[in-house]
Every structure is written in C-alpha cells, then in structure tokens.
Amino acid sequence: MNDVLAQLLSGHDPTIYRIPAVELTCSAWETAIRNIPGWDDIVLGHEDGQQHEYLGSPLDLALPASNDSGQQTLGFALGGANADAEDLVDQALDANAIIYLTLRMYASNNLAAPARRPLRMVVDEPTFQPDGTLQVRCRHRDLLFRRFLLGRFTANKYPGVALFV
C-alpha cells in the first residue's frame, strides 16, 4: 500500500488521482449518508473489509491543515442532498445524538481500501441550504475539549485560570 500512496503523492503518474469519500453516521440512524464527488455511484471498500455504495454528488471539502493547533474546524458541502438526508439529520437533532463525519481518501487504482487512515470528526452544525446542499462544520483534532481535560483546570479549583479565559 505504501507504493500506491507514494505514487499518489508524488504526482508522477497522471492516471492515478485521489478520490475523497464522505460518510455521515449517527447512532440514531439505521443507514449512513455516503457521498463522493462526481456523477457516478461507486462501491468502495472500508478499512474493515466491508463494501459500501457511495452516491456521486457535488462535493466541496477543505482538507485539514497539517499543523499542531489544538482545534481545527472544517467545512463540507454535499450537493443534491435529498429528503432522506434531511430526515436523518432531523432525527439526530431530535434525539440529541452526535453525528460523525468520516473522510476517507482513495487512490483511483485501488478502491478496495482507503489509501490513508480515515479521519473521523464530530459534526457541529448541519444545515440545509435552499438549493439542496447539506453544509456541515466539523471539529478535527479537538484537543481543547477532550474528555481527559474536562474538570481538571476549573476556576473553582484554580482561581488563576479565570484570568486566562
């Protein structure tokens, strides 16, 4: 797999290109929302060996920066979201359940498994636009709100912390 990734990143072979795949999941849903950019639907393999169909649709995404900041907020736009997707998002909001977005990158010559380790993010603000676009904002590398930090440095325990907030 490293050879495929090396070729993909080096850019020497113009016939191999990256395919981003976006999957939205939630504990309140029985099915997931899966999209890839383009017109054609494609069956892609996941890291666990299972095969899933991804719907071709307009997809706009910003790849995460490779830096060491404590929190990164990313935006994704999935065009052509149907009424089923809107119902699923409403179900998640009504159940107060967390929606996760998983970004998988595939090499065009190997659709059996992702070329990189998938990125799993928490969706903050899913909104539907009048043109049928589902826009989601996600948190990636959210070190500021990790569970191990909660409750450690509070103003009640450490009054000096309030000066830096």
C-alpha positions as CSV (number, residue, x, y, z in Angstrom):
1,M,0.0,0.0,0.0
2,N,2.9,2.4,0.6
3,D,3.8,2.2,-3.1
4,V,0.3,3.3,-4.1
5,L,0.4,6.2,-1.6
6,A,4.0,7.2,-2.8
7,Q,2.8,7.3,-6.4
8,L,-0.3,9.2,-5.4
9,L,1.6,11.9,-3.5
10,S,4.5,12.1,-5.9
11,G,2.2,13.0,-8.9
12,H,4.4,11.1,-11.4
13,D,1.5,9.0,-12.7
14,P,-1.3,11.3,-14.1
15,T,-3.7,8.3,-14.3
16,I,-3.8,7.9,-10.5
17,Y,-5.8,10.5,-8.7
18,R,-7.4,11.0,-5.2
19,I,-11.0,10.2,-4.5
20,P,-12.4,11.7,-1.3
21,A,-15.3,9.9,0.2
22,V,-17.5,11.4,2.9
23,E,-19.6,9.3,5.3
24,L,-22.0,10.7,7.8
25,T,-23.1,8.3,10.6
26,C,-25.1,8.6,13.8
27,S,-26.3,6.2,16.5
28,A,-29.9,7.3,15.8
29,W,-29.7,6.2,12.1
30,E,-30.1,2.8,10.6
31,T,-28.2,3.9,7.4
32,A,-25.4,6.3,6.7
33,I,-25.1,9.1,4.3
34,R,-22.2,8.4,1.9
35,N,-21.1,10.7,-0.9
36,I,-18.2,11.1,-3.4
37,P,-17.6,13.8,-5.9
38,G,-18.8,13.2,-9.4
39,W,-21.8,11.8,-11.3
40,D,-21.3,8.1,-10.9
41,D,-22.1,6.0,-7.8
42,I,-19.1,3.8,-6.7
43,V,-18.8,0.9,-4.4
44,L,-15.8,1.4,-2.1
45,G,-14.1,-0.9,0.5
46,H,-13.7,0.3,4.0
47,E,-10.7,-0.4,6.3
48,D,-12.7,-3.3,7.9
49,G,-13.1,-5.1,4.5
50,Q,-16.8,-4.3,4.1
51,Q,-18.1,-2.8,0.8
52,H,-20.4,0.2,0.7
53,E,-22.0,2.2,-2.1
54,Y,-21.3,5.9,-2.2
55,L,-23.5,8.3,-4.2
56,G,-22.0,10.6,-6.7
57,S,-22.9,14.2,-6.0
58,P,-21.4,17.7,-5.9
59,L,-19.0,17.7,-3.0
60,D,-16.9,20.5,-1.7
61,L,-14.4,19.9,1.1
62,A,-11.4,21.6,2.7
63,L,-8.6,19.1,3.5
64,P,-7.3,19.6,7.1
65,A,-4.1,21.5,7.6
66,S,-1.1,19.6,8.8
67,N,-0.3,21.6,11.9
68,D,-0.3,21.2,15.7
69,S,-3.2,23.6,16.6
70,G,-5.5,22.4,19.4
71,Q,-8.7,22.6,17.3
72,Q,-9.5,22.7,13.7
73,T,-12.9,23.4,12.2
74,L,-13.5,22.2,8.7
75,G,-16.4,22.8,6.4
76,F,-18.0,20.3,4.0
77,A,-20.8,20.9,1.4
78,L,-22.7,17.9,-0.1
79,G,-24.8,19.0,-3.0
80,G,-28.0,17.3,-4.1
81,A,-29.0,16.2,-0.6
82,N,-32.4,14.5,-0.8
83,A,-35.3,14.5,1.7
84,D,-34.0,11.2,3.2
85,A,-30.8,13.0,4.3
86,E,-32.8,15.9,5.7
87,D,-35.0,13.4,7.7
88,L,-31.9,11.7,9.1
89,V,-30.4,15.0,10.2
90,D,-33.7,15.9,11.9
91,Q,-33.8,12.5,13.6
92,A,-30.3,13.1,15.0
93,L,-31.1,16.6,16.2
94,D,-34.4,15.4,17.8
95,A,-32.5,12.6,19.6
96,N,-29.7,14.9,20.6
97,A,-27.3,12.4,19.1
98,I,-23.8,13.1,17.8
99,I,-23.3,13.0,14.0
100,Y,-19.9,11.8,12.9
101,L,-18.3,12.6,9.5
102,T,-15.6,10.2,8.3
103,L,-13.4,11.3,5.5
104,R,-11.7,8.5,3.5
105,M,-9.2,9.1,0.7
106,Y,-8.9,6.5,-2.0
107,A,-6.4,6.1,-4.9
108,S,-8.3,5.7,-8.2
109,N,-6.4,2.5,-9.0
110,N,-7.4,0.8,-5.7
111,L,-10.9,1.2,-4.4
112,A,-10.8,-1.8,-2.1
113,A,-9.4,0.1,0.8
114,P,-8.6,3.7,1.7
115,A,-5.1,4.9,0.8
116,R,-4.8,6.8,4.1
117,R,-6.1,6.3,7.6
118,P,-9.7,7.7,7.7
119,L,-10.3,10.9,9.6
120,R,-13.3,10.8,12.0
121,M,-14.8,14.2,13.0
122,V,-17.7,15.4,15.1
123,V,-20.3,17.4,13.2
124,D,-21.1,20.7,14.8
125,E,-23.6,22.5,12.7
126,P,-25.5,20.6,10.0
127,T,-27.6,23.0,7.9
128,F,-29.6,22.6,4.7
129,Q,-29.5,25.3,2.1
130,P,-32.5,26.1,-0.2
131,D,-30.7,24.7,-3.2
132,G,-30.5,21.2,-1.6
133,T,-26.9,21.5,-0.3
134,L,-26.1,20.0,3.1
135,Q,-23.4,22.0,4.8
136,V,-21.6,20.6,7.8
137,R,-18.9,22.1,10.1
138,C,-16.7,19.5,11.8
139,R,-14.2,19.5,14.6
140,H,-10.9,17.8,13.9
141,R,-8.1,17.2,16.4
142,D,-10.2,18.8,19.1
143,L,-7.7,18.7,21.9
144,L,-9.3,21.5,23.7
145,F,-12.5,19.6,24.5
146,R,-11.1,16.1,25.1
147,R,-12.6,14.3,28.0
148,F,-9.3,13.9,29.9
149,L,-9.0,17.7,30.2
150,L,-12.6,18.3,31.4
151,G,-12.8,19.2,35.1
152,R,-9.1,19.5,35.7
153,F,-8.5,23.2,35.5
154,T,-11.6,25.0,36.7
155,A,-11.9,28.4,38.3
156,N,-13.2,26.8,41.5
157,K,-10.1,24.7,41.9
158,Y,-7.6,27.1,40.4
159,P,-8.8,30.7,40.6
160,G,-5.9,31.9,38.5
161,V,-7.3,30.1,35.4
162,A,-10.2,32.6,35.2
163,L,-7.6,35.3,34.3
164,F,-6.7,33.5,31.1
165,V,-10.1,32.6,29.7
